[in-house]
Amino acid sequence: MKNKYAITLDKEMLTTKEIISIFQQQEDIEPLQSLDLNIVNDTLNHIKEKTDAVNIIYNYYQNEITQMRFHSCGLECEFDFERDHFEEIYGVPCSLEAIFQEWSDFIINHMECKTEIVKLDSKEDNKIRTKEISELFNIPYEKLKQILSESSHKVVEVIHNIEFEDRKTLNQLPTHLGIQIAYKEESKELFIYYGEKHFPGLYRGLLLLEIFNLIGYKA
């Protein structure tokens, strides 16, 4: 079976901590175990296949892949303030999750789309946006406000400038990921509700690639 050890959307989800423990190399403890190495290699091969399918050239994101493959906490997560920052946002004191998130942002930008992270503040346009999302996902407005105010991670992401005809295409996405997706044809916006818990960056990137594959987008 090709890439049988890969982390994919179809398998049971891993937590951010589990993903990072597989990828990180800690020289003061031990190098990657053989199974972890198989998972890393198969996952990166899986990523390449998915990006090839939407015509994203490997050289364009090779730097991110290199950082994923050879991440060393001993060298790259040495400062306390950095570890504290990443733990506050992602729940893990490691910069590797930020690399996964940057890779996901790269995918969106390379597909000539834009991303909007919905936040709660006093601006009227944000209040309107929050109410819109509340209705779109059938989440009580006050509950959504509370989730947005208490969460440091991405709760709702809006992908702009994305267009496709058949909304049923999105029904092919795995249902066990704990997210909700909606599309507004008139504004060409794709809404992703990640929920109350942080959605790992690796899965975010794989999800975006799968969406672009399903709707037939090419770079």
Secondary structure, DSSP 8 states (H G I E B T S, - for coil): -TTTT---TTS----HHHHHHHH-BBTTTB---HHHHHHHHHHHHHHHHHHHHTT--HHHHHHHHHHHHT-BHHHHS--HHHHHHHHHHHSSS-THHHHHHHHHHHHHHHTT-EEEE----S-HHHHHHHHHHHHHTT--HHHHHHHHHH-SS--EEEEES---S-GGGGGGS-S-SS-EEEEETTTTEEEEE--SS---HHHHHHHHHHHHHHTT---
